[in-house]
Each structure stands twice: as structure tokens, then as C-alpha cells.
Amino acid sequence: MTDHDLSNYDSQKLLNDLNAVKRISPEFNTLSMDMQEIMKESSNPAFLAALLYRLTKEREETNQILKRLEEKFAKIQELLQNQTNTSSNPNTEDNILSEPDQHIMQLVSTVGMVSAQDVQLRLSYKNSNAASQRLNNLVRRGHLKRIRSGKRVMFMPQHPNKA
């Protein structure tokens, strides 16, 4: 058997398989019509050249779409980075600390880790609720982080290098 005979056999076998698929799934048959036409024309070099040209053009269009998506993604990343830099900037209004909060941050940076009772005693609050509220507010604003140590809740700098 020559190579040409094998290709005829393979294409005939494929057509038989397609006919079987046609009986099982008529929807697939409509999709496979293009493949059948391509198989019939596959020996025509002009047809193959046109097919390759079309594939090349479609790939170029896909690459252009991907390039535009990449540019948009880069812009989004830049906007998010700028937003993050703005929110972590200590000069923003949200990060300006009141005088009691500054005292708490100074105490935390000096001691390293404090509880609400420590803040109450050192800053002369009447009870630990006010100290706890201030500490929790500093946690929400990203200045401190909360750590549970048994029944006690301890607070330490969110970013030790800043403290």
C-alpha cells in the first residue's frame, strides 16, 4: 500500500465515522460539514494556502485582542497600586492620629505589645473600655494588629518597622 492509498483509506474511514456520528447527533453533523469540505479540498495547494492565510489572520486578530487586554490589565494594576499607595500614605486624613491615639502608638512602639488594661493604667483612663475602643479603632485603621493570648487580647504594631 502506498502513502496515497493510506490517506484515502484514512479519509474513507473518517467519512464512515462521520456518517455514524450524523446518525447519533444531527447537530454535530452541521458542524462537521466544514471538516468534510476541508477533507475534499485538502489535496488542493491553493485551498491549503488560503486556509493557512485565514488562520494566520485570525491569530493576528487574537493577538491584538490579547494585547489590548494586557494593556487594560496593566492600567488596572497601576490604578490599584496608586490607590494602595494613597491609602497607606500617612498624610491622608484617615491616617492622621488624634493625640490620645498618638500616645497609644508611642506606648506600643516603646513596649512592643500592650493590652487594654496597660493602656488604661499608663494613660489614666477610668476603665478599660475606652482604651479597648481606641485600640480596636487603631486595628481597624491598620496601625495595630490584635493577638489573643489566652483570655487577654494584646495589641502590637501592624508593621514593626514603622513603630
C-alpha positions as CSV (number, residue, x, y, z in Angstrom):
1,M,0.0,0.0,0.0
2,T,1.3,3.4,-0.9
3,D,1.0,6.6,1.2
4,H,-1.7,7.8,-1.1
5,D,-3.7,4.6,-0.6
6,L,-3.4,5.0,3.2
7,S,-4.6,8.6,3.1
8,N,-7.6,7.5,1.0
9,Y,-8.3,4.7,3.5
10,D,-8.0,7.1,6.5
11,S,-10.3,9.7,4.8
12,Q,-12.8,7.0,3.9
13,K,-12.7,5.6,7.5
14,L,-13.2,9.2,8.8
15,L,-16.2,9.7,6.5
16,N,-17.7,6.5,7.7
17,D,-17.2,7.6,11.3
18,L,-18.7,11.0,10.5
19,N,-21.8,9.2,9.0
20,A,-22.1,7.3,12.2
21,V,-21.9,10.5,14.2
22,K,-24.5,12.0,11.8
23,R,-27.0,9.3,12.8
24,I,-26.3,9.7,16.5
25,S,-26.1,13.5,16.7
26,P,-27.6,15.6,13.9
27,E,-26.3,18.8,15.5
28,F,-22.7,17.6,15.2
29,N,-23.3,16.8,11.6
30,T,-23.9,20.5,10.8
31,L,-20.6,21.4,12.5
32,S,-18.7,18.6,10.7
33,M,-19.8,19.8,7.2
34,D,-16.9,22.2,7.2
35,M,-14.5,19.4,8.0
36,Q,-15.8,17.3,5.2
37,E,-15.3,20.1,2.7
38,I,-11.8,20.7,4.0
39,M,-11.0,17.0,3.6
40,K,-12.3,17.0,0.0
41,E,-10.2,20.1,-0.8
42,S,-7.1,19.1,1.2
43,S,-5.2,18.0,-1.9
44,N,-5.6,21.4,-3.5
45,P,-2.5,23.6,-2.6
46,A,-4.3,26.8,-3.3
47,F,-7.0,25.8,-0.9
48,L,-4.4,24.9,1.8
49,A,-2.7,28.3,1.2
50,A,-5.9,30.2,1.6
51,L,-6.8,28.2,4.8
52,L,-3.3,28.9,6.3
53,Y,-3.7,32.6,5.4
54,R,-7.1,32.7,7.1
55,L,-5.7,31.0,10.2
56,T,-2.8,33.5,10.3
57,K,-5.1,36.5,10.1
58,E,-7.3,35.1,12.8
59,R,-4.2,34.5,15.0
60,E,-3.1,38.1,14.4
61,E,-6.6,39.4,15.5
62,T,-6.4,37.2,18.6
63,N,-3.0,38.6,19.4
64,Q,-4.3,42.1,19.0
65,I,-7.2,41.4,21.4
66,L,-4.8,39.8,23.9
67,K,-2.5,42.9,23.6
68,R,-5.4,45.2,24.3
69,L,-6.5,43.1,27.3
70,E,-2.9,43.1,28.6
71,E,-2.8,46.9,28.4
72,K,-6.1,47.3,30.2
73,F,-4.9,44.9,32.9
74,A,-1.7,46.9,33.3
75,K,-3.8,50.1,33.7
76,I,-6.0,48.4,36.3
77,Q,-2.9,47.2,38.2
78,E,-1.5,50.7,38.1
79,L,-4.7,52.2,39.4
80,L,-4.9,49.7,42.2
81,Q,-1.3,50.3,43.1
82,N,-1.9,54.1,43.2
83,Q,-5.0,53.5,45.3
84,T,-3.0,51.3,47.7
85,N,-0.2,53.9,47.9
86,T,-2.7,56.6,48.6
87,S,-4.4,54.6,51.4
88,S,-1.1,53.7,53.0
89,N,0.2,57.3,52.8
90,P,0.5,58.7,56.4
91,N,-0.5,62.1,55.2
92,T,-4.1,61.1,54.3
93,E,-6.9,62.3,56.6
94,D,-7.8,58.8,57.7
95,N,-4.2,58.1,58.9
96,I,-3.8,61.3,60.9
97,L,-4.0,60.2,64.5
98,S,-5.6,62.1,67.4
99,E,-3.4,63.0,70.4
100,P,-4.6,60.0,72.5
101,D,-4.0,57.7,69.6
102,Q,-0.6,59.1,69.2
103,H,0.1,58.4,72.9
104,I,-1.1,54.8,72.4
105,M,1.1,54.3,69.4
106,Q,4.1,55.7,71.2
107,L,3.4,53.4,74.1
108,V,3.1,50.4,71.8
109,S,6.3,51.3,70.0
110,T,8.1,51.6,73.3
111,V,6.7,48.5,75.0
112,G,6.1,46.4,71.9
113,M,2.8,44.8,72.9
114,V,0.1,46.2,75.1
115,S,-3.4,45.2,76.4
116,A,-6.3,47.5,77.1
117,Q,-5.5,47.3,80.8
118,D,-1.9,48.5,80.1
119,V,-3.2,51.5,78.1
120,Q,-5.8,52.2,80.9
121,L,-3.1,52.3,83.6
122,R,-0.5,54.2,81.6
123,L,-2.8,56.8,80.1
124,S,-5.1,57.1,83.2
125,Y,-8.4,56.0,81.7
126,K,-11.1,55.4,84.3
127,N,-11.9,51.9,82.8
128,S,-10.5,49.6,80.1
129,N,-13.5,50.1,77.7
130,A,-12.2,53.5,76.4
131,A,-8.7,52.1,76.0
132,S,-10.1,49.0,74.3
133,Q,-12.2,51.1,71.9
134,R,-9.2,53.2,70.9
135,L,-7.0,50.1,70.4
136,N,-9.7,48.4,68.3
137,N,-10.1,51.6,66.2
138,L,-6.3,51.6,65.6
139,V,-6.6,47.9,64.5
140,R,-9.4,48.8,62.0
141,R,-7.3,51.7,60.6
142,G,-4.4,49.3,60.1
143,H,-2.0,50.7,62.7
144,L,-2.1,47.8,65.1
145,K,-2.8,44.1,65.0
146,R,-4.7,42.2,67.6
147,I,-3.4,38.9,69.1
148,R,-5.2,36.7,71.6
149,S,-3.0,35.5,74.3
150,G,-5.2,33.2,76.5
151,K,-8.0,35.3,77.8
152,R,-6.2,38.5,77.2
153,V,-6.1,40.4,73.9
154,M,-2.8,42.0,73.1
155,F,-2.1,44.7,70.5
156,M,1.1,45.2,68.7
157,P,2.3,47.3,65.7
158,Q,0.9,46.2,62.3
159,H,4.2,46.9,60.7
160,P,7.0,46.6,63.2
161,N,9.4,48.6,61.1
162,K,7.1,51.6,61.2
163,A,6.8,51.5,65.0
